[in-house]
């Protein structure tokens, strides 16, 4: 979720700051006479994760940064730096680490419970969502929110884009966010991305009945040189999970959703049919 008033500022400088974070971590770990594995055991992550933090490949969570300070006796240095870097992110604190990981992922699988996933949204659709949840926000705030969200969507447009597999509930097609004209263009966008083979989309129809993790938002990410992660989100909060057993269990739930969903071909046909219904409705109003 984009954070109001921040926009998409200086991503390159922020990455340089994370690299400084990693260099400081390595220097202070070595000064304490600890290997990556030894520090990892003391802060309850793997030694490999410590190495990825030091190389700025992966960003630690807040509680890990705090435990590093305790072990290395750095008087809150790493937690303070973590807070500063997250505060300068265009995203809410609970989502900032996820946005960083999206850029590194080789594969992203998503399921949303109500709306079109963020990476697949149009600017009109995004604006309608943010206006709905921030009815008193001024235009500059709304523009910042839209800009941040649309910055994320560029991830799926380049030649190095990750494999993307999205499962949408039928409700995401039927809830008229922004009105019929906005929905028609949003669903046209989904159909175009699917037809251009940029993404793989399946629709979970109403007829599928009760399924695991329905009512939840789940993102699964895979990486070239790091273990997979899962992210789940609720109102103004989120959980980034990397415990292998937990991620494997969520992957199993996702596979069950995938099996219950319409085929990609049938999903595309439904998306285009609903888009046409919205178009007719927009033309008669």
Secondary structure, 3 states (H helix, E strand, C coil): CECCCCCCCCHHHHHHHHHHHHHHHHHHHHHCCCCHHHHHHHHCCCHHHHHHHHCCCCCCCHHHHHHHHHHHCCCCHHHHHHHHHHHCCCECHHHHHHHHHHCCCCEEEEEECCCCCHHHCCHHHHHHHHHHHCCCCCHHHHHHHHHHHHHHHHHHCCCCCCEEEEEEEHHHHHCCCCCHHHHHHHHHHHHHHHHCCCCEEEEECHHHCCCCCCCCEEEEEECCCCCCEEEEEECCEEEEECCHHHHHHHHHHHHHHHHHCCCHHHHHHHHHHHHHHHHHHHHCC
